[in-house]
Amino acid sequence: MGDRPKDTPKVAEPEVLEEDADLGDDPLPADVDDVSVEEADESAFAIPEPAGQPQDQALVPYDPLQRYLAEARRYPFLTKEEELHLFHDFQTTGNRESAVKLILSNLRVAVSIAAEYLHSGADYLDLIQEGNVGLMQAIRKFDPAKGSRFHSYAAWWVRAYILRYLLNTYRMVKIGTTQDQRKLFYNLNKEKRKLEREGFAPDTKLLADRLNVRERDVVEMGQRLGSWDLSLDSPLGPDQEGTLLDVLPSQSVPADESLANAELRELFRIKLAEFAATLDDRYADILRNRILSETPFTLDDIGKKYGISRERARQLEEKIIKRLREFMKKEIKDFELLKP
């Protein structure tokens, strides 16, 4: 370590999570501690070698990704005995140094799995970072007594965190908010290719049956995955100065219509006062405290107040409303056009 170049980024010692990360309903097995983990050979988690000319001879002498990969290669996998010793030390004494050694020796797990998702267009280092968070979570969940190696178990958590990151960053607007939508996001295109290999036409009904979701969800996710976010500030064309925002229809009410509605509402308020003046005390009380009030009396309250049945109170209410409507139609020409 003493001869490391000054500009070489050291792999930061990971901080072991104190609490469970909130995965919600993300695609990690519900009982991940009890899953049957298939043993993966250590060679499956190889770190890719840098392509092209050596780093020291490159035109751009500093590449954070290649520097990180070179640093991660410095930590080989532990033997099973070393792994068990460190886990025993961490789980019995809480020695964080043991946890750090376990994580550093498995950095290549996150690197290897992150490489599988480069086709998504996400930044490689961002994917690796999410995978490393999964490693830290796996440290806390792993039970060496079950007999599997840590790198095989940790792959579940690394993949889960990378998939969650892709789901949350695929679009500016999150496209997977339900369990079925998340299932389709991860598996729709893969299932389509699988059906095509089997000689089937991947229509909506067949996909819905295979994935156990609604046909409507398949259609909606297909549309979401087949389109892209557009900025409202995007230019209309190479020779045009306008933007998409300039040609979108306004959702607000036009000024003249808004003014007309305001005048109608004011006229309605005036005429309502005139109508109330034509009513006797009981009808005026029902209009004020039952029909127009924000906290209206119940029909039972009115019945008790005037010594009538609940049904009779309802009939009086209907009668007042009918008279009010007829009065307004007669007094206000455009009453039917009045918007609430």
Buried (B, 14 or more C-beta within 10 A) or exposed (E): EEEEEEEEEEBEEBEBEEEEBEBEEBBBEEEBEEBEBEEBEBEEBEBEEBEEEEBEEEEEEEEEEBBBBBBBBEBEBBEEEEBBEBBEBBBEEEBEEBBBBBBBBBBBBBBBBBBEBEEBEBEBEBBBBBBBBBBBBBBBEBEBEEEBBBBBBBBBBBBBBBBBBBBEBBBEEEBBEEEBBBBBBBBBBEBBEEBEEEEEEBEBEBBBEBBEBEBEBBEBBBEBBEEEEEEEEEEEEEEEEEBEEEEEEEEEEEEEEEEBBEEBEEBBEEBBEEBBEEBEEBBBBBBBBBEEEEEBBEBEBBBEBEEBEBEBBBEBBEEBBEBBEEBBEEBBEEBEEBEE
